[in-house]
Amino acid sequence: MWDQSADEAQSEGRTPAGYSFGAQYSMQDINGALQAEDRAEGERLVPVTDRGSGHGTAVAGVSAGNGAGSAGNRYRGVAPESELIVVKLGRSDADFAGTTEVLEGIDYVMRKAIELQRPIAINLSFGNNNGAHDGKSLFENYISELNGVWKNVVVIASGNEGDARHHARLQLGRTEETVSFAVGDSERSMTLQIWKQYVDEFEINLESPSGRTISVVREEGSGIAYNIGSDKVLIYFGSPNPYTIAQEIYIEWIPRRAGDFVESGIWKLRFMPQDIRDGEVNLWLPTIEAVGLSTGFLSPEPDTTLTIPSTAEDVITVGAYSSESGSIASFSGRGNTADRRNMPTIVAPGVGVITALPGGGYGPRTGTSIAAPFVTGSAALMMEWGIVKGNDPYLYGEKVKAYLIKGARPLSGEPVPSKRQGWGALCLRDSIPQ
């Protein structure tokens, strides 16, 4: 286990080789803490606890929990005898781990798997809206390049943005188009990303709820700050980069006075075409973990609401469905990707799933973050059957995905692959080749 959030005192003598921070604990360290006389002694030996929302504990419980503490181990996970390599992410700000921490965590996990010469299923119940959703960011490219590096499978939650109203799309032609979005009360800051083809050119006006308007100056590679009422608005035009032909226009709202909130109400973006050759423009607000429920587009587009990095290539992207009703969860991130690849891959139970809670006990959790570890545990069992038990030494990567797709069961009677359920619901029994 690598605790990225460990302070300097905890990290002394425990920082993993090749890294400059955090504390590493071995299986022997953790088992010793679990066998300690009391909880206080265990936390002294391994001072790592899940004091947040319990997200990591719940995810681990679904994928590999042993069900201890539940009658007959009823609430055990999918692959309860699996060995775990765990990374407790650091915090890039007060609330959310950043992509750098995630990438370093993946790197650590892969290095350990290679060192131990064990196949590995990597679970990423993590996502944001920071990118073009086309699989071509540095973050997504890194994850895609893991395919073939070692015997691994990467499973990523599709996110909970399906009905969040955080994506809008427009097709520019010759006439002016307006996109309206609401900013709820008590937003201390906010961002919006606009992604377009670099070849297209248009002017933008931004209008506040109180009617103040600015004309945005296009200046690539640098940001310009505008004052609109009580808010400072920073607007940045991106330049071409080696990974994509898309261009980003990044907008950030910051109250001009400390402690204030972004002006609430209806904001409007007006797009005035100049030279349009493609015309498609996508806009994304932050995810529901970052903004209030009342913040969203007035005319949202529910498709292409997969969070990043679930839009990466050569991964298994997992949406959520209710195992009670057999219906796709309305919040489940939907495909396809911005570059029109079929996504998600499959769906798994993600509504009211009983799993482990921090400090002991079990309770219901909901979200695609809970659906993904069903697939991660299933992938681990498939690799055990294939690689460890000698039935198929090449059962990893895209081959695991192919078998999972073949075994998936379509839900709701809709044709597959679909933007809501991919190829259907996870069925491990039908996915293991006969």
VOGU-3710 file (C-alpha; in Angstrom, 3 decimals, decimal comma):
1> mwdqsadeaq> 0,000/0,000/0,000  1,155/3,524/-0,814  -0,321/6,401/1,190  0,326/9,481/-0,929  -1,185/11,727/1,741  1,259/10,729/4,499  3,028/13,631/6,158  6,780/13,986/6,461  6,988/12,208/9,821  4,930/9,229/8,612
11> segrtpagys> 6,932/9,035/5,375  10,363/8,876/6,993  12,035/5,683/5,840  8,852/4,499/4,076  8,793/6,477/0,839  8,628/4,033/-2,109  11,737/3,790/-4,271  11,481/6,108/-7,257  9,044/8,505/-5,555  9,653/11,571/-3,425
21> fgaqysmqdi> 6,695/11,487/-1,053  4,231/9,269/0,790  4,572/6,175/2,933  4,580/2,548/1,828  3,280/-0,327/3,941  3,855/-4,007/3,219  1,391/-6,881/3,580  3,186/-7,811/6,800  2,737/-4,272/8,159  -0,988/-4,280/7,400
31> ngalqaedra> -1,596/-7,794/8,742  0,258/-6,836/11,914  -2,003/-3,799/12,345  -5,124/-5,898/11,768  -3,999/-8,385/14,410  -3,200/-5,696/16,983  -4,870/-5,841/20,396  -7,035/-2,787/19,715  -7,822/-0,280/16,990  -5,598/2,430/18,460
41> egerlvpvtd> -2,568/0,142/18,327  -3,413/-0,874/14,755  -3,607/2,757/13,680  -0,268/3,422/15,367  1,379/0,649/13,375  -0,256/1,682/10,092  -1,586/5,256/10,464  -3,847/5,118/7,415  -7,618/5,449/7,734  -10,489/6,285/5,406
51> rgsghgtava> -11,741/9,450/7,092  -13,443/10,851/3,996  -16,627/9,677/2,316  -15,618/6,022/2,481  -15,369/5,882/-1,307  -12,229/3,746/-1,430  -13,482/1,364/1,257  -16,775/0,834/-0,586  -15,043/0,218/-3,917  -12,572/-2,256/-2,406
61> gvsagngags> -15,436/-4,034/-0,650  -17,246/-4,665/-3,934  -14,197/-5,869/-5,833  -12,478/-7,986/-3,189  -14,018/-7,679/0,291  -14,154/-10,889/2,326  -17,565/-10,174/3,839  -16,301/-10,504/7,416  -18,878/-9,169/9,844  -21,835/-10,116/7,655
71> agnryrgvap> -23,857/-13,287/8,245  -22,344/-16,087/6,208  -20,001/-13,571/4,584  -23,045/-12,519/2,570  -21,564/-9,165/1,579  -18,252/-10,471/0,296  -16,900/-8,979/-2,908  -16,521/-10,467/-6,370  -12,967/-11,781/-5,905  -12,615/-12,104/-2,100
81> eselivvklg> -9,319/-14,014/-2,156  -7,518/-11,440/-4,279  -4,410/-9,709/-3,033  -4,683/-5,929/-3,208  -2,257/-3,187/-4,131  -3,841/-0,046/-2,712  -3,018/3,603/-3,320  -4,517/6,232/-1,047  -4,463/9,281/-3,270  -3,020/12,586/-2,165
91> rsdadfagtt> -5,005/15,789/-2,478  -4,196/18,380/-5,109  -6,652/20,758/-3,439  -9,042/20,713/-0,507  -11,513/18,297/-2,092  -10,290/16,285/-5,049  -7,285/14,238/-6,018  -5,719/15,464/-9,238  -4,791/13,581/-12,371  -1,096/13,707/-11,456
101> evlegidyvm> -1,756/11,778/-8,250  -3,846/9,231/-10,171  -1,122/8,732/-12,787  1,521/8,262/-10,116  -0,759/5,770/-8,382  -1,218/3,769/-11,579  2,533/3,819/-12,176  3,129/2,485/-8,649  0,574/-0,306/-9,063  2,024/-1,395/-12,404
111> rkaielqrpi> 5,576/-1,411/-11,064  4,495/-3,569/-8,137  2,651/-6,023/-10,378  5,709/-6,405/-12,606  7,969/-6,773/-9,555  5,704/-9,522/-8,186  5,153/-11,040/-11,658  1,392/-11,088/-11,063  -1,400/-10,197/-13,489  -3,379/-7,200/-12,270
121> ainlsfgnnn> -6,811/-5,664/-12,687  -6,690/-1,915/-12,031  -9,840/-0,158/-10,820  -10,317/3,581/-11,435  -13,501/4,827/-9,809  -12,482/8,376/-10,632  -13,415/10,939/-13,265  -13,748/14,587/-14,195  -14,835/16,767/-17,130  -11,428/18,317/-17,766
131> gahdgkslfe> -10,859/17,578/-21,427  -12,276/17,039/-24,891  -13,704/13,589/-24,045  -12,050/12,150/-27,151  -9,460/9,927/-25,471  -6,558/12,079/-26,652  -5,454/13,924/-23,526  -2,081/13,116/-21,971  -3,953/11,536/-19,038  -5,966/9,224/-21,300
141> nyiselngvw> -3,036/8,454/-23,603  -0,939/7,317/-20,649  -3,639/4,889/-19,543  -4,172/3,580/-23,082  -0,448/2,926/-23,474  -0,569/0,522/-20,520  -2,186/-2,031/-22,824  0,559/-4,540/-23,561  3,047/-3,176/-21,010  2,201/-6,047/-18,664
151> knvvviasgn> -0,604/-8,530/-18,047  -3,198/-6,012/-16,963  -6,760/-4,831/-17,396  -7,826/-1,248/-16,652  -11,456/-0,764/-15,581  -12,860/2,772/-15,303  -16,217/4,072/-14,053  -18,188/6,014/-16,663  -19,109/8,736/-14,153  -22,431/9,989/-12,788
161> egdarhharl> -23,077/12,781/-15,302  -25,855/11,184/-17,379  -28,611/13,387/-15,987  -26,475/16,086/-14,369  -27,064/18,719/-17,119  -23,347/19,429/-17,409  -22,887/18,830/-21,138  -24,202/20,907/-24,035  -23,576/20,581/-27,747  -24,287/22,894/-30,663
171> qlgrteetvs> -23,724/22,791/-34,400  -22,604/26,144/-35,726  -23,479/27,194/-39,245  -23,923/30,740/-40,456  -26,206/32,086/-37,752  -25,605/33,138/-34,166  -26,239/30,496/-31,485  -26,786/30,955/-27,733  -26,087/28,509/-24,923  -27,673/29,298/-21,548
181> favgdsersm> -26,709/27,791/-18,223  -27,742/28,294/-14,624  -25,323/28,962/-11,811  -26,805/27,973/-8,475  -26,441/29,746/-5,170  -23,258/29,381/-3,119  -20,832/28,485/-5,922  -17,507/29,782/-4,598  -15,913/29,376/-8,018  -16,807/27,702/-11,283
191> tlqiwkqyvd> -15,299/26,604/-14,570  -16,602/25,843/-18,052  -14,743/24,196/-20,905  -15,561/24,743/-24,565  -14,040/22,334/-27,099  -14,101/22,975/-30,846  -12,139/22,076/-33,932  -9,114/24,328/-34,204  -10,007/25,191/-37,794  -13,305/26,848/-36,803
201> efeinlesps> -13,390/30,536/-35,942  -16,126/32,430/-34,129  -16,600/35,309/-31,733  -17,990/34,849/-28,211  -19,995/37,152/-25,990  -20,629/36,315/-22,339  -23,685/37,785/-20,575  -24,203/37,684/-16,794  -27,586/37,192/-15,058  -27,681/40,939/-14,355
211> grtisvvree> -27,312/41,750/-18,072  -23,635/42,754/-18,157  -21,910/41,616/-21,348  -18,305/41,205/-22,449  -16,865/40,425/-25,876  -14,163/37,798/-25,544  -10,816/38,593/-27,137  -9,192/35,625/-28,835  -5,548/35,417/-27,797  -4,075/31,933/-28,042
221> gsgiaynigs> -1,808/30,589/-25,367  -2,601/33,167/-22,702  -5,469/34,040/-20,409  -7,308/37,337/-20,203  -9,136/38,505/-17,082  -12,446/40,384/-17,293  -14,494/42,009/-14,559  -18,220/41,296/-14,796  -20,084/42,762/-11,867  -18,804/41,129/-8,673
231> dkvliyfgsp> -16,946/38,373/-10,553  -13,565/38,112/-12,187  -13,784/35,896/-15,279  -10,591/34,351/-16,683  -10,741/33,147/-20,289  -8,000/31,108/-21,897  -7,726/30,093/-25,563  -5,635/26,959/-25,939  -3,092/26,347/-28,660  -2,684/23,181/-30,749
241> npytiaqeiy> -0,838/20,377/-28,966  0,694/17,050/-30,011  -2,298/15,015/-28,835  -5,400/16,452/-30,507  -6,646/18,748/-33,273  -9,311/20,093/-30,928  -8,983/23,490/-29,262  -9,985/24,349/-25,716  -11,547/27,591/-24,533  -11,391/27,576/-20,749
251> iewiprragd> -13,503/29,914/-18,609  -13,175/30,326/-14,847  -15,288/32,443/-12,513  -13,783/33,796/-9,273  -15,624/36,219/-6,974  -13,693/39,479/-6,722  -14,231/39,666/-2,969  -13,055/36,895/-0,659  -15,936/34,912/0,770  -18,406/35,905/-1,945
261> fvesgiwklr> -20,081/33,581/-4,428  -20,294/33,539/-8,216  -23,318/35,562/-9,377  -26,209/33,115/-9,468  -28,854/33,003/-12,180  -28,834/32,457/-15,947  -25,601/33,129/-17,819  -25,484/33,158/-21,620  -22,764/32,441/-24,157  -23,367/33,778/-27,662
271> fmpqdirdge> -21,429/32,253/-30,551  -21,098/34,378/-33,712  -19,671/32,372/-36,641  -16,851/33,773/-38,769  -15,222/30,837/-40,597  -16,940/27,516/-39,894  -15,777/24,294/-41,553  -16,796/21,651/-39,001  -19,087/23,529/-36,626  -19,462/21,108/-33,717
281> vnlwlptiea> -18,919/22,712/-30,321  -19,085/20,836/-27,011  -19,334/22,479/-23,603  -18,798/20,871/-20,195  -19,372/22,161/-16,685  -17,638/20,510/-13,696  -18,971/17,191/-12,405  -21,620/16,851/-9,695  -18,859/16,283/-7,159  -17,634/19,843/-7,787
291> vglstgflsp> -20,781/21,981/-8,266  -24,266/22,125/-6,788  -27,267/20,330/-8,249  -28,857/23,595/-9,424  -25,916/24,429/-11,695  -26,360/23,149/-15,242  -27,257/23,865/-18,863  -30,836/24,812/-19,681  -30,770/22,624/-22,815  -28,371/19,832/-21,871
301> epdttltips> -27,106/17,003/-24,050  -27,192/13,719/-22,054  -24,977/11,883/-24,534  -21,179/12,101/-24,366  -21,352/12,463/-20,594  -18,664/9,887/-19,849  -16,109/11,376/-17,485  -12,392/11,420/-18,155  -10,434/9,080/-18,212  -13,237/6,590/-19,010
311> taedvitvga> -13,037/7,905/-22,597  -9,536/6,452/-23,028  -8,884/3,745/-25,592  -8,097/0,117/-24,671  -9,886/0,241/-21,312  -13,132/-1,229/-19,997  -15,609/1,564/-19,292  -18,421/0,642/-16,908  -21,847/2,226/-16,496  -24,432/1,416/-13,820
321> yssesgsias> -27,818/-0,278/-13,719  -30,265/-1,256/-10,985  -30,195/-4,981/-10,295  -33,702/-4,730/-8,784  -35,447/-3,095/-11,739  -33,086/-4,192/-14,504  -33,002/-0,611/-15,821  -30,047/1,617/-16,649  -29,371/4,209/-13,935  -30,336/7,692/-15,103
331> fsgrgntadr> -27,108/9,121/-13,683  -24,857/6,673/-15,508  -22,440/8,424/-17,877  -23,428/7,887/-21,507  -21,535/7,509/-24,760  -20,346/7,891/-27,225  -16,979/9,580/-26,938  -16,482/12,909/-28,701  -14,565/11,066/-31,436  -17,538/8,693/-31,849
341> rnmptivapg> -16,161/5,491/-30,352  -18,771/3,141/-28,825  -18,888/3,617/-25,058  -19,465/2,472/-22,355  -18,225/-1,098/-22,696  -20,728/-2,750/-20,345  -22,820/-1,962/-17,255  -22,868/-3,516/-13,783  -24,956/-3,111/-10,611  -24,560/0,397/-9,238
351> vgvitalpgg> -27,760/1,269/-7,348  -28,150/0,507/-3,634  -25,287/-1,987/-3,556  -24,443/-3,183/-0,020  -20,729/-2,885/0,596  -18,147/-2,171/3,293  -18,174/1,079/5,264  -15,214/2,755/7,017  -14,811/1,623/10,609  -16,749/-1,589/10,066
361> gygprtgtsi> -20,221/-2,590/8,998  -22,032/-2,482/5,672  -24,413/-0,139/3,923  -25,837/0,792/0,511  -23,791/2,789/-1,992  -24,784/4,062/-5,428  -22,861/5,237/-8,487  -20,764/4,028/-11,382  -17,848/4,007/-8,932  -19,608/1,036/-7,334
371> aapfvtgsaa> -20,414/-0,623/-10,674  -16,807/-0,567/-11,904  -15,349/-2,842/-9,178  -17,860/-5,565/-10,096  -16,077/-5,688/-13,443  -12,608/-5,300/-11,926  -13,186/-8,285/-9,646  -14,573/-10,262/-12,577  -11,522/-9,421/-14,689  -9,267/-10,605/-11,852
381> lmmewgivkg> -11,115/-13,932/-11,702  -10,826/-14,325/-15,469  -7,074/-13,697/-15,367  -6,751/-16,158/-12,489  -8,540/-18,779/-14,594  -6,478/-17,994/-17,672  -3,014/-16,977/-16,494  -2,590/-18,320/-12,957  -4,328/-21,676/-13,584  -2,808/-22,066/-17,037
391> ndpylygekv> -5,959/-22,153/-19,167  -4,971/-19,113/-21,263  -1,664/-17,293/-20,607  -2,764/-14,413/-22,853  -6,026/-13,616/-21,087  -5,458/-9,948/-20,316  -6,006/-6,537/-21,908  -8,367/-6,353/-24,848  -8,857/-10,123/-24,789  -10,583/-9,847/-21,401
401> kaylikgarp> -12,728/-7,045/-22,806  -13,707/-9,171/-25,801  -14,882/-12,030/-23,570  -16,788/-9,652/-21,266  -18,555/-8,136/-24,255  -19,462/-11,562/-25,603  -20,908/-12,625/-22,242  -22,811/-9,378/-21,574  -26,618/-9,506/-21,453  -28,517/-6,633/-23,131
411> lsgepvpskr> -30,999/-4,800/-20,902  -34,218/-2,916/-21,666  -34,665/-4,478/-25,068  -32,619/-1,791/-26,844  -30,139/-2,707/-29,596  -26,508/-2,972/-28,538  -24,004/-1,499/-28,431  -25,914/1,500/-27,100  -24,861/4,805/-25,596  -26,467/3,885/-22,268
421> qgwgalclrd> -25,442/0,274/-21,651  -22,698/-0,506/-24,145  -22,957/-4,229/-24,902  -25,161/-4,987/-21,915  -24,931/-6,144/-18,305  -21,939/-7,956/-16,851  -22,248/-11,751/-16,775  -19,021/-13,417/-15,685  -20,384/-16,949/-16,079  -21,068/-16,424/-19,782
431> sipq> -17,801/-14,510/-20,318  -15,355/-17,245/-19,342  -14,688/-19,252/-22,527  -15,887/-22,834/-22,496
//
